[in-house]
Structure formats: C-alpha cells, structure tokens
Amino acid sequence: MKIAFFSNKPYDRKFFDLANKDFGHEITYFESKLRRETLKLAEGYECACVFVNDQVDASVLIALAAQGTRLVALRCAGFNNVDIHSAKELGISVVRVPAYSPYAVAEHTVGLMLALNRKVYWANSRVKEGNFSLDGLLGFDMRGRTVGLVGTGKIGECVARILNGFGCNIIAHDKFKNPACEALGVKYVERDELFAQSDIITLHCPLFKETRHLIGMDAIAKMKKGVMIINTSRGALIDARAAIEGLKSEKIGYLGIDVYEEEEELFFEDKTFEIRTDDVFARLTTFPNVVITGHQAYFTEEAVSAIAKTTLENISAYEKGEELANAVDPD
C-alpha cells in the first residue's frame, strides 16, 4: 500500500524501514505535519500515517477522502486529534497502536517523580559547577506516601507495580476497575477523594471532552498543600494556567509534565535559537520545582519498534480486507 507518512523524524524512518522489510509497503516520508496546508502531499495515497500533533479534523478528512485516502493510521494510542465521527461518515477507517510499551511510559513517569523529589536536575547542575552543598535538596521517602492514579489501564497498572515495590500506598480512580491493580492492593476511590488524599497524583487517562482540564482550579483546591502532579498522558488534561496559579500559591509543590496542551508547535522540534512566544509555557519553565520533558515518555527502542510493527500490521490488515483489531470506532 502507498503510505503518506507525516511528521517524520530520522528515528521514525529507521524503525519503520526496518519493520517494513516484513510488509513491503511503499512509504513516502514527509517531515511536514498533516495540516490543511499540507494536504496535497497525501494526494494519491490510500493511507495517511499520522502522529499526535497532526491535525485530522473534519475539514482535513473531507479533503483526504476527496483525494482518495481511505485509511488513517495513527502511530500512537491517543486519537483525540482525529474527528472519528467524520471519518466514519466519510468511509475512512482509523486505526491506532493501543499498546506499544506501557513500561516505557510508566518508567518515565516514576523517573519524573524521583527527579522532582530528589532534585536530581539541581544536584547535577550544582556538582558540575563545583557546588556540593545539600541546601535545598531535601527530599522525602517514597515509601508510605499515598499516590493517586487517575486511570488504571496498561500504563497505570505498570506504574502501580513499580510504586508497589517502593512501598507506596496506592489509590486510584477509573470507570473500570483493573483486577491486576486490585490484586496489588490498589484501592479505588472517587476522584475528589483521590485529590484530597494523594501526596502524588499521576495521570494515565485518555483525553476526552469530559477529561479536558481535569486538573483545574477546582481540582487543585481539593488537593493537599505541596502535592506532586505528574502528567505523561495528554497535555490538555491539565489547565496550565491553573497549574501556574497552584505553583505560585505553593498548593502544587512539584509538577512533572511530558505533555503540554499547546505542544503542537513546540515539541519534537529544535527551538534553541527561537524566541518563545508561548507565555504560559515560558512561565512554567521559570519554576524551580517544575520538570518538563518533550513528549519522550514513550521513546525507547522497544516502544518505537513495537509502534512501527503494529502500525504496519494495521495497514496490512486493511489492505487484505481483514478485521481491524485496532480500529477506532466512535460507537
């Protein structure tokens, strides 16, 4: 199948070319993100392969359909950037990669917790400058702390397993209880109770209309003073402006994010010599108790290999007319 591959990076091509030896698809790599302005690049391609910051709204889908595209292959788990209802109406199938390496994201999540708690980023800079003082580097034992998981799918479960090894008290909120988490002793509670009880809150739920700005002023007001918040899921789960107010008032004691609501024009690009025009993001970077990584939680050899393999399997299944195990259905 002819595939228009958007938002390409060198590492994408490396892993997809390697995986494609077993499939034989014709892949054309484009560095450009999929936008209304770049639609023409997909003309004549039956499949558009997209990532988290590509725009696949109704207008884009209408144009893709008119150009002959019949499949949108997401190389990620989330699909909030795709208008699924419009795709169905237009007869465009949408597939995703629901699980690539939950361990990668879970390990990065806990890495952010540890980096914030033990001020690893400060300590490293100090030592390099010859400052071996311990002032300001005081942390806390993870053992015995209450961690609230919002979402206990595969990633949330992996986080629970790691934190269980640390001796944390783990509570969770999810529409659907995970028996594996319950077997670890995870206690399911209502969301407000989780906010009130947790020393650390970590987000592992998808972005839907009802979860947008899940962490806002009202939620932050219900939390413990000095709470740590971690987000390795989707940026818009946190209202960044509310988080800034929480940091200023010291209600939020630590913030670790791998995603950001307006990351589309920032992440995955080298902006070293560019003026930052996003005032909210710039403000976040000024806080000493904030650690930001650029959507890299998933980024391990194992995860990227799995993403390539599953994406190409999805495309092959469509090409052969087989059942799409990883289809995204609005119903």
LINBEL-V331793 format. One record per pair of residues at least 6 apart in sequence whose ideal C-beta (glycine too) atoms are under 8 Angstrom apart, sorted by the first residue. I is the first residue (numbers start at 1). J is the second residue. D is the distance in Angstrom with one decimal. If there is no record, write none. Layout:
I_J_D ; I_J_D
//
This chain:
1_25_5.2 ; 1_26_7.0 ; 1_46_5.7 ; 1_47_5.5 ; 1_71_7.9 ; 1_315_5.7 ; 1_316_7.7 ; 1_318_7.7 ; 1_319_4.8 ; 2_25_7.7 ; 2_26_4.8 ; 2_28_7.3 ; 2_44_7.0 ; 2_45_4.8 ; 2_46_5.8 ; 2_47_7.0 ; 3_25_5.5 ; 3_26_6.7 ; 3_27_4.7 ; 3_28_6.9 ; 3_45_6.4 ; 3_46_8.0 ; 3_47_4.6 ; 3_48_7.7 ; 3_49_5.3 ; 3_73_7.4 ; 3_315_6.6 ; 4_28_5.8 ; 4_30_6.6 ; 4_41_6.0 ; 4_42_4.2 ; 4_45_3.9 ; 4_47_7.0 ; 4_48_5.1 ; 4_49_6.9 ; 4_69_7.7 ; 5_12_7.4 ; 5_16_7.2 ; 5_27_5.3 ; 5_28_6.4 ; 5_29_4.8 ; 5_30_6.3 ; 5_49_4.6 ; 6_30_5.3 ; 6_32_6.4 ; 6_33_6.0 ; 6_34_4.3 ; 6_38_7.4 ; 6_41_7.6 ; 6_42_7.8 ; 6_48_6.6 ; 6_49_6.6 ; 6_50_5.2 ; 6_51_7.0 ; 6_54_5.3 ; 7_30_7.8 ; 7_31_7.5 ; 7_32_7.5 ; 7_33_5.1 ; 7_34_7.3 ; 7_50_6.8 ; 7_51_4.4 ; 7_53_6.6 ; 7_54_5.7 ; 7_268_7.2 ; 8_29_4.1 ; 8_30_5.9 ; 8_31_5.4 ; 9_31_7.8 ; 9_268_6.7 ; 11_304_6.5 ; 12_29_7.4 ; 12_75_7.9 ; 12_304_7.8 ; 12_308_7.9 ; 13_29_5.5 ; 15_304_4.8 ; 15_305_5.7 ; 15_307_7.5 ; 15_308_4.4 ; 16_27_6.3 ; 16_308_4.7 ; 16_311_7.6 ; 16_312_7.3 ; 17_27_7.6 ; 18_305_7.8 ; 18_308_7.2 ; 19_305_7.1 ; 19_308_3.9 ; 19_309_4.9 ; 19_312_5.5 ; 20_27_6.3 ; 20_308_7.8 ; 20_312_6.0 ; 22_312_7.7 ; 23_312_4.6 ; 23_313_7.8 ; 23_315_7.5 ; 23_316_5.5 ; 25_312_6.4 ; 25_315_6.2 ; 25_316_7.6 ; 27_49_7.7 ; 28_45_7.2 ; 30_38_7.3 ; 30_41_5.3 ; 32_38_4.5 ; 32_41_6.5 ; 33_53_6.1 ; 33_54_5.2 ; 33_55_7.2 ; 33_264_7.9 ; 34_42_7.3 ; 34_48_6.4 ; 34_50_5.3 ; 34_54_3.9 ; 34_55_6.1 ; 34_56_6.5 ; 34_60_6.7 ; 35_54_7.7 ; 35_55_5.3 ; 35_60_7.5 ; 36_55_7.4 ; 36_59_6.3 ; 36_60_6.1 ; 36_63_7.3 ; 39_60_6.5 ; 39_63_4.8 ; 39_64_6.8 ; 39_67_7.1 ; 42_48_5.1 ; 42_64_6.0 ; 42_67_6.1 ; 42_69_5.7 ; 43_67_4.6 ; 43_68_7.4 ; 44_67_7.1 ; 44_68_6.3 ; 45_67_7.9 ; 45_68_7.4 ; 45_69_6.2 ; 46_68_6.4 ; 46_69_6.3 ; 46_70_5.4 ; 46_71_6.2 ; 47_69_6.9 ; 47_70_7.5 ; 47_71_4.3 ; 47_72_7.6 ; 47_73_5.6 ; 47_315_5.7 ; 47_318_7.6 ; 48_56_7.9 ; 48_64_6.1 ; 48_69_5.3 ; 48_71_7.4 ; 48_72_5.3 ; 48_73_7.2 ; 49_73_4.6 ; 49_75_6.1 ; 49_311_6.6 ; 49_315_7.7 ; 50_56_6.0 ; 50_72_6.3 ; 50_73_7.3 ; 50_74_6.0 ; 50_75_7.3 ; 50_81_7.7 ; 50_82_7.8 ; 51_74_7.5 ; 51_75_5.7 ; 51_76_6.0 ; 52_76_5.2 ; 52_78_6.4 ; 52_81_6.6 ; 52_295_7.0 ; 53_81_7.1 ; 53_263_6.8 ; 53_264_4.5 ; 53_267_7.1 ; 53_268_7.2 ; 54_81_6.3 ; 55_81_6.5 ; 56_72_6.0 ; 56_81_5.7 ; 56_82_4.2 ; 56_83_6.7 ; 56_87_7.8 ; 57_81_8.0 ; 57_82_8.0 ; 57_83_5.1 ; 57_86_7.6 ; 58_83_4.7 ; 58_86_4.0 ; 61_72_7.7 ; 61_82_8.0 ; 61_83_6.1 ; 61_86_5.0 ; 61_87_5.5 ; 61_90_5.6 ; 61_92_6.0 ; 62_86_7.4 ; 62_90_6.6 ; 64_72_7.5 ; 64_92_6.8 ; 65_90_4.4 ; 65_91_7.0 ; 65_92_5.9 ; 69_92_6.7 ; 70_91_7.0 ; 70_92_6.0 ; 70_93_6.7 ; 70_318_8.0 ; 71_92_6.8 ; 71_93_5.1 ; 71_94_7.8 ; 71_95_7.1 ; 71_315_6.8 ; 71_318_5.1 ; 72_82_6.4 ; 72_87_6.5 ; 72_92_6.0 ; 72_93_7.3 ; 72_94_4.8 ; 72_95_7.5 ; 73_95_5.4 ; 73_311_5.5 ; 73_314_5.7 ; 73_315_5.4 ; 74_82_6.9 ; 74_94_6.9 ; 74_95_6.7 ; 74_96_4.1 ; 74_97_6.8 ; 74_311_7.9 ; 74_328_7.5 ; 75_97_5.9 ; 75_307_5.2 ; 75_308_7.6 ; 75_311_4.6 ; 76_96_6.7 ; 76_97_6.1 ; 76_298_7.8 ; 76_307_7.4 ; 77_96_6.1 ; 77_97_6.0 ; 77_98_5.4 ; 77_99_7.0 ; 77_100_7.3 ; 78_96_7.8 ; 78_206_6.2 ; 78_207_6.5 ; 78_233_8.0 ; 78_234_6.0 ; 79_94_6.8 ; 79_96_5.6 ; 79_328_5.0 ; 80_206_7.1 ; 80_207_4.4 ; 80_208_7.2 ; 80_234_6.4 ; 80_236_7.9 ; 82_94_5.8 ; 82_328_7.2 ; 84_94_6.2 ; 84_328_5.6 ; 84_329_7.4 ; 84_330_4.3 ; 85_330_4.8 ; 87_93_7.5 ; 87_94_5.1 ; 88_329_7.4 ; 88_330_5.7 ; 93_318_6.0 ; 93_324_6.3 ; 93_327_6.3 ; 94_327_6.7 ; 94_328_4.4 ; 95_311_7.9 ; 95_314_4.0 ; 95_315_7.6 ; 95_317_7.9 ; 95_318_7.0 ; 95_324_5.6 ; 95_326_4.9 ; 95_327_5.5 ; 95_328_6.8 ; 96_314_7.7 ; 96_326_5.6 ; 96_328_5.5 ; 97_306_7.4 ; 97_307_5.3 ; 97_310_4.6 ; 97_311_5.9 ; 97_314_7.6 ; 97_326_6.8 ; 98_326_5.8 ; 99_154_5.4 ; 99_306_8.0 ; 100_298_6.7 ; 100_303_4.7 ; 100_304_7.8 ; 100_306_4.1 ; 100_307_4.7 ; 100_310_6.7 ; 101_298_7.1 ; 101_300_6.0 ; 101_302_5.0 ; 101_303_3.6 ; 101_306_5.8 ; 102_153_7.9 ; 102_154_4.0 ; 102_155_4.4 ; 102_157_7.3 ; 102_158_4.6 ; 103_158_5.5 ; 103_302_7.6 ; 104_297_6.6 ; 104_298_5.4 ; 104_299_7.2 ; 104_300_4.3 ; 104_302_6.8 ; 104_303_4.3 ; 105_155_4.9 ; 105_158_7.6 ; 105_204_8.0 ; 105_232_5.4 ; 105_297_4.5 ; 105_298_5.7 ; 106_155_5.5 ; 106_158_3.5 ; 106_159_4.5 ; 106_161_7.8 ; 106_162_6.1 ; 107_158_7.9 ; 107_162_7.2 ; 108_232_5.9 ; 108_258_6.4 ; 108_293_7.4 ; 108_296_7.1 ; 108_297_3.8 ; 108_298_8.0 ; 109_155_7.7 ; 109_159_5.4 ; 109_202_5.8 ; 109_204_7.7 ; 109_230_5.7 ; 109_232_4.8 ; 109_297_6.8 ; 110_159_6.6 ; 110_162_5.1 ; 110_163_7.0 ; 112_230_5.4 ; 112_232_7.3 ; 112_256_3.4 ; 112_258_7.1 ; 112_291_5.8 ; 112_293_7.3 ; 113_142_7.4 ; 113_200_6.2 ; 113_202_7.5 ; 113_228_6.7 ; 113_230_6.1 ; 113_256_6.8 ; 114_120_6.9 ; 114_142_7.8 ; 115_121_6.0 ; 115_256_7.1 ; 115_291_5.5 ; 116_228_6.2 ; 116_254_4.2 ; 116_255_7.8 ; 116_256_5.2 ; 116_289_6.9 ; 116_291_5.6 ; 117_139_4.5 ; 117_140_6.2 ; 117_142_7.1 ; 117_228_7.3 ; 117_254_7.2 ; 118_137_7.3 ; 118_139_4.3 ; 119_136_7.1 ; 119_137_4.7 ; 119_139_6.7 ; 121_291_6.3 ; 122_136_7.0 ; 122_137_6.4 ; 122_288_7.3 ; 123_137_5.7 ; 126_132_7.2 ; 126_133_7.1 ; 142_163_7.4 ; 142_166_4.4 ; 142_167_7.2 ; 142_168_5.9 ; 143_166_5.9 ; 143_167_3.7 ; 143_168_6.9 ; 144_167_6.4 ; 144_168_7.3 ; 144_169_6.7 ; 145_168_5.5 ; 145_169_6.9 ; 145_199_4.4 ; 145_200_6.3 ; 146_168_7.2 ; 146_169_4.5 ; 146_170_7.7 ; 146_171_6.4 ; 146_197_5.5 ; 146_198_5.3 ; 146_199_5.1 ; 146_200_7.5 ; 147_163_5.4 ; 147_168_4.8 ; 147_169_7.2 ; 147_170_5.3 ; 147_171_7.4 ; 147_198_6.4 ; 147_199_6.9 ; 147_200_4.5 ; 147_201_7.7 ; 147_202_6.6 ; 148_170_8.0 ; 148_171_5.2 ; 148_172_6.9 ; 148_173_7.2 ; 148_194_4.0 ; 148_195_7.3 ; 148_197_6.8 ; 148_198_3.4 ; 148_200_7.0 ; 148_201_4.7 ; 148_202_7.3 ; 149_156_4.8 ; 149_159_6.3 ; 149_160_6.2 ; 149_170_6.6 ; 149_171_7.3 ; 149_172_4.2 ; 149_173_7.5 ; 149_174_7.8 ; 149_181_7.8 ; 149_186_7.2 ; 149_202_5.9 ; 149_204_6.2 ; 150_156_8.0 ; 150_172_7.5 ; 150_173_5.5 ; 150_174_7.6 ; 150_191_7.3 ; 150_194_6.9 ; 150_201_6.7 ; 150_202_7.2 ; 150_203_5.0 ; 150_204_6.5 ; 150_205_5.4 ; 150_214_7.0 ; 151_172_8.0 ; 151_173_7.9 ; 151_174_5.7 ; 151_203_6.7 ; 151_204_3.7 ; 151_205_3.4 ; 151_206_7.6 ; 151_233_7.1 ; 152_160_6.9 ; 152_172_4.9 ; 152_174_4.6 ; 152_176_8.0 ; 152_177_7.4 ; 152_178_4.3 ; 152_181_4.8 ; 152_186_7.0 ; 152_204_7.2 ; 153_174_7.8 ; 153_178_7.2 ; 153_204_6.5 ; 155_204_4.8 ; 155_232_7.8 ; 155_233_8.0 ; 156_172_7.0 ; 156_174_7.4 ; 156_178_7.2 ; 156_181_7.2 ; 156_204_3.9 ; 157_178_5.6 ; 157_180_5.3 ; 157_181_5.6 ; 159_202_6.2 ; 159_204_6.6 ; 160_170_5.4 ; 160_172_7.4 ; 160_181_5.1 ; 160_184_5.5 ; 160_186_5.5 ; 161_184_6.6 ; 163_170_5.7 ; 164_170_6.5 ; 164_184_5.0 ; 164_185_7.2 ; 168_200_8.0 ; 170_181_7.8 ; 170_184_7.1 ; 170_185_7.0 ; 170_186_4.7 ; 170_187_7.4 ; 171_186_6.9 ; 171_187_4.9 ; 171_188_7.4 ; 171_189_5.1 ; 171_193_7.7 ; 171_194_5.6 ; 171_197_6.2 ; 171_198_6.8 ; 172_178_8.0 ; 172_181_6.2 ; 172_186_5.1 ; 172_187_7.2 ; 172_188_5.4 ; 172_189_7.3 ; 172_194_7.2 ; 173_188_6.8 ; 173_189_6.2 ; 173_190_6.7 ; 173_191_4.8 ; 173_194_4.8 ; 174_188_7.0 ; 174_205_7.4 ; 177_188_5.4 ; 178_186_7.7 ; 182_188_7.6 ; 189_197_7.2 ; 192_222_5.7 ; 194_201_7.1 ; 195_201_7.0 ; 195_219_5.6 ; 195_222_4.2 ; 195_223_5.0 ; 196_222_5.5 ; 196_223_7.0 ; 196_224_7.3 ; 197_224_7.8 ; 198_223_7.2 ; 198_224_7.0 ; 198_227_6.6 ; 199_224_6.5 ; 199_227_6.6 ; 199_228_6.7 ; 200_227_7.2 ; 200_228_4.4 ; 200_229_7.8 ; 200_230_6.9 ; 201_215_7.7 ; 201_223_7.1 ; 201_227_6.3 ; 201_228_7.1 ; 201_229_5.1 ; 201_230_7.1 ; 202_229_7.7 ; 202_230_4.2 ; 202_231_7.6 ; 202_232_7.6 ; 203_214_7.2 ; 203_215_7.3 ; 203_229_7.8 ; 203_230_6.9 ; 203_231_4.6 ; 203_232_7.3 ; 203_233_4.8 ; 203_237_5.2 ; 203_238_7.5 ; 204_232_7.4 ; 204_233_5.6 ; 205_211_5.7 ; 205_214_7.4 ; 205_233_6.2 ; 205_237_7.0 ; 206_233_7.3 ; 206_234_7.0 ; 207_233_7.2 ; 207_234_3.8 ; 207_236_5.5 ; 207_237_6.1 ; 211_237_6.0 ; 212_236_5.2 ; 212_237_7.3 ; 213_236_6.8 ; 213_237_7.4 ; 213_238_7.2 ; 213_239_4.2 ; 213_242_7.4 ; 214_237_4.9 ; 214_238_7.4 ; 215_229_6.4 ; 215_231_7.7 ; 215_237_6.3 ; 215_238_4.4 ; 215_239_6.5 ; 215_242_7.1 ; 215_243_6.9 ; 216_239_4.2 ; 216_242_4.7 ; 217_239_7.3 ; 217_242_4.6 ; 217_245_6.9 ; 217_246_8.0 ; 220_242_6.0 ; 220_243_7.5 ; 220_245_7.7 ; 220_246_4.4 ; 220_251_5.7 ; 220_252_6.6 ; 221_251_7.6 ; 223_251_6.5 ; 223_252_7.7 ; 225_250_6.7 ; 225_251_5.8 ; 225_253_7.4 ; 226_250_6.9 ; 226_251_7.7 ; 226_252_7.8 ; 226_253_3.4 ; 226_254_7.8 ; 227_251_7.1 ; 227_252_6.0 ; 227_253_6.1 ; 227_254_7.7 ; 228_252_7.9 ; 228_253_6.2 ; 228_254_3.9 ; 228_255_7.5 ; 228_256_7.3 ; 229_238_7.2 ; 229_243_7.3 ; 229_252_6.0 ; 229_254_7.2 ; 229_255_5.3 ; 229_256_7.4 ; 230_255_8.0 ; 230_256_4.6 ; 230_257_7.5 ; 231_237_5.9 ; 231_238_5.5 ; 231_256_7.4 ; 231_257_4.8 ; 231_258_6.9 ; 231_259_5.8 ; 232_257_7.8 ; 232_258_4.4 ; 232_259_6.7 ; 232_297_4.3 ; 233_259_6.5 ; 234_259_5.7 ; 235_257_7.4 ; 235_259_4.0 ; 235_260_4.3 ; 235_261_4.1 ; 235_262_7.3 ; 235_263_5.4 ; 236_261_4.5 ; 237_259_8.0 ; 238_257_7.0 ; 238_261_7.1 ; 239_261_7.8 ; 240_260_6.9 ; 240_261_5.6 ; 240_262_7.8 ; 240_280_5.0 ; 240_281_7.5 ; 240_284_6.6 ; 241_280_6.1 ; 243_252_6.4 ; 243_255_6.1 ; 243_284_7.4 ; 244_280_7.0 ; 244_283_5.6 ; 244_284_6.6 ; 246_252_3.8 ; 247_255_6.4 ; 247_287_5.2 ; 247_289_7.0 ; 247_290_6.9 ; 253_289_6.4 ; 254_289_5.2 ; 254_290_7.8 ; 255_284_7.6 ; 255_287_7.2 ; 255_289_6.8 ; 255_290_4.6 ; 255_291_7.5 ; 256_290_7.5 ; 256_291_4.7 ; 256_292_7.8 ; 257_284_7.9 ; 257_290_7.7 ; 257_291_7.7 ; 257_292_5.5 ; 257_293_7.7 ; 258_292_7.7 ; 258_293_4.7 ; 258_294_7.5 ; 258_295_5.9 ; 258_296_6.4 ; 258_297_4.5 ; 259_295_5.8 ; 260_266_7.0 ; 260_267_7.2 ; 260_281_6.3 ; 260_284_7.9 ; 260_292_7.3 ; 262_278_5.9 ; 262_280_7.2 ; 262_281_6.8 ; 263_294_7.7 ; 263_295_6.4 ; 265_278_7.8 ; 266_278_6.8 ; 266_281_6.7 ; 266_294_7.4 ; 267_294_4.5 ; 267_295_4.6 ; 268_294_6.9 ; 268_295_6.8 ; 276_282_4.7 ; 284_290_5.6 ; 284_292_6.6 ; 285_292_6.7 ; 298_304_7.7 ; 298_307_7.8 ; 310_326_7.0 ; 314_324_6.7 ; 314_325_7.9 ; 314_326_5.3 ; 317_323_7.2 ; 317_324_5.7 ; 317_325_7.1 ; 318_324_6.2
//
